[in-house]
Structures are given as structure tokens and as C-alpha cells.
Amino acid sequence: MEGTVLYFTVALISALIGTIPFGPINLTVVKTTVDNHAGRGTEMAVAASLVEIVQAIVAIFFGVIISRFLETSPLISLSIALLFIGLALVILVRKPRPSLPQTKNEKSFFVRGLVIATFNPQAVPFWIFALAAISQYFEFEYVGIHLFSFLAGVFTGKLITLYGFVLASVWLKSHLEQSCALVNRLLASILFFIGVSQLWNAVAG
């Protein structure tokens, strides 16, 4: 039991550390909450947390292979770069619409969270780095109940942090027009920066 708690705790703390810095996922959760309501932001948070489990699994079992593949496949980096630059431009030019729409597809926000989290180029490299750091202090074996505990910690840490961003967006809701424009510009800037970074890696590599 102590071993499973340790696996869970280490994964939870790692997910918290990886999610707190501003990135496309947490800013999208903030934007969705500000533009709509907390329920929509929570949908995206749950979706992103589920994807994080998959990304952690990829890092655990295929981390080295994935890293080498990305280094030798500039086309993948170029595709990701163009995707994020395109998203940045769409968000930047789109006029903020602070409203509480009732007719949108209930699944659209969950699916959007899945898509953005899936194509986040920072996630798998983060977990590869995190697992390397963890291995310096713990001799973890990611099998059986220990693997389950670790992945449960990943999901919980991600969800707690993203839900914290949802709660923080309550203040932004009271300054709706200004906060929508601010979040749009901030999200677009970060997406653009990620896209340009990926583009540079693809060209320089």
C-alpha cells in the first residue's frame, strides 16, 4: 500500500508542476470558462487530464523511441508548428464573444479539449524529462498496480491544477469584455511561440 501511495503522490506532484506554467491547455481552459461558464471549462479539463494519461504512458514505454523519431522526422515538427501557428492566428483575429450559449453541442468542448491536449508538443517531452528526474530518486517499476497508481496520480494532478484555473476564471468573468480579449491575446501568443519554436526545430534540424 505504501508503494502505491508513493507512485500516486510522485505522479500527482509531477503533473501539478507540469501544468501550472501557462501553456495551451490551461489557457484554453481559462478562455473557455471566461467565454462560457465553469462547466465548459471543467469539460475541457477532464478531457485534457484523460489525454495526459495516454501521454504519460507513451513517455513511459516509448519515450526514447519517440524522442529519436521526432529528432529525425522534421516533417512531424513542421506539421505541429503549422498547426499551432494556425490556431494562434485564428484565436487572434476572432472577435471575443463573451456569452453563455445554450445551443452548442454538449460534446464540443470535451472534444476540443481532447484535440488540443493531444497535439500539445510539450506533454510527452515533459514526461520523458519528469521520468528521468524521478529515476534519480526512486527505482520505479511501471507495472501492475504501481502503473495504475502512477497514472491515477497523473490524472488527478492534471485535473486539480486545471480546475484551479477554472476557479480562478471566476474573477475574470466579472470583467468579461476585457478579460476575453486579454486571454485571447495571451493564448494566441503562447500558441504562436510554440509553433515558431517547433518550426525552428524542424528547419534547424
N, C-alpha and C positions, 0 to 999 in steps of 0.2 A: 504493500500500500504506500509506503514512504517513497518508493521508487516512482510510482505513477504520479504522485503529487509533485515530485521534483520535476519530472518531464513536463507536466502541465504548467507548473509555475514558470519554468525557464522559457517555455514556448510563449506563454502569456506575456511575460515581460519583453521578450524579443519582438512580439507583434506590436506591443504598445510603442516601443522605441521606433519601430519601422513605420508606424502610421502617423505619429504626432507631427513630423515635419510636413509643411504644406506640399501637396502633390496633387495630381489629377483626381484621385479618388476622394480625398477628404474635401477638396474644394468643390467637387461636383455634388457631394452630399450637402454641403453648405448652400450652394446655389439652388439645388432642388428644394431644400427646406424653405429658403427665402422666397423663391418664386411660387411655391405651392403651400405645403404645410409639413409638419413634423412626420406625419405618416408616410409621405412620399420619400422623405429623406431616409427614414428608417428602412423602407423597402430597398433602397439602393445600398444602405449599409449592410443589410443581411446578405444581399446578392454579392457584394464585394468580399464579404467575410467568407462566403462559400467558395468563391474563386481562389481566395488566399490559401485555403486548404489544398487545392489542387496544385497551386504554385509551390507550396512548401513540399508536397510530395515529389514534384518534378525536381526540385533542388536536392532533395534527399537521395533520390535514386539515379537521377540523370544529370546532376549538377555539372560535373566535369565535361561530360559529353556535350551538353547544351552550350557551355561556355566556348568550347573549341569550335563547335558548329557555327555559332554566331560570329566568331572571330574570322572564320574562313568563308563566310557567306554574306558579303556586303549587300546582296540583293534584299535579304531579310531586314537588315538595318535600314536600308533605303526605304523599304515599304513602310516600316514602322515610323520612320522620320516623316514621310509624306502624310501618313495618317494623322499624326499629332499636329503637324503644321496646318493641315486642312481643318481639323477640329478647332484649332485656335482661331483661324480666320472666320469660321462660321460663328463661333461664340462672340468674337469681337465685333462683327458687323451686325449681328442680330440685335434688334431693339429689345431691351428688357420688358417683360410683360408680367409685372407683379400681380398675380391673381390667384384665385382658388378654383381652378377649372374642375367641373364635376363630370364632364362628359368624356374625358380621356380614358383610353384603355387602361384597366386596372393593372395589367401586367407590364405596361410600357416602361415604367420606372424601374421595376425589378430587372427587366431585360436590359435596359440601358446600363444599369449598374453592373450586370454580368459582362457586357461588351467592353465597357471602359476598363474594368478591372482585368479582364482577360488580356487586353492589348497594352497594359501598363508595362513598359520595358524595364521598370525598376524593380519589380517584385521578385522575380526569380534570382537575379544577381544579388539582391539584398539577402535572400535566404541562403544562398551559397556562401556569402560572406558571414552571415549570422551563424550558420552551422560550423564553419571553420573556427569562428571565435568560441563557440560553445565547446568544441572539441578540445580546446586548450585547457578547459577546466573540468569537463565531465567526459567520461567514457560512455557515451550513449550508444545504445543499440536500438535502432528504429524498427522494432518487430513487435507483433502481437499487441498486448495491452499497453505497452510502452509507446508504440507508434500511435495508437488511438488516443492516449492521454496527451501526447505531444500535439497532435492535430486538433484536439479539443481545445488545448491552450491557445493555439494559433487562431482558431475561430473566435474564441471568447475575447482574447486581447484585441483583435481587429474590431470586433463588434462594439466592445466597450468604448474604444477610442473614437470610432466613427459616431456612435450615439452621443458621445460627449460633444462632437461638432454639431450634431443636430440640436442639442440643448442650447449650445452657445448661439445658435442662429435665432433663438427667440428674441434676443436683443436686436438683431439685425432686422427682424420683422417689424419692429416698431419704427424703423427708419427705412421703410420699404424701397422707395424710389432710389434713394442714394445708395443703399446697400446693394441693390440689384446691379447697378452699374459698376460699383466697386468690385463686387465678386466676379462679375463678367470679365472685367479687365485683368484682375489678378489670375483667374483661371486661364484666360487666353494667354497671358504672359508665360505662365508655367508650362502650358502645353507647347507653346511656341519654342521655349527654351529646350524642352525635352526633344522636340522634333529636330531643332537645329543641331543639338548635341549628337543625336543619332545620325543625322546627315553627315556631320563632320567625321564621325567614326567610320561611316560607310565609305566616304571619299578618301579619308586618310589611310584607312586600312587596305 
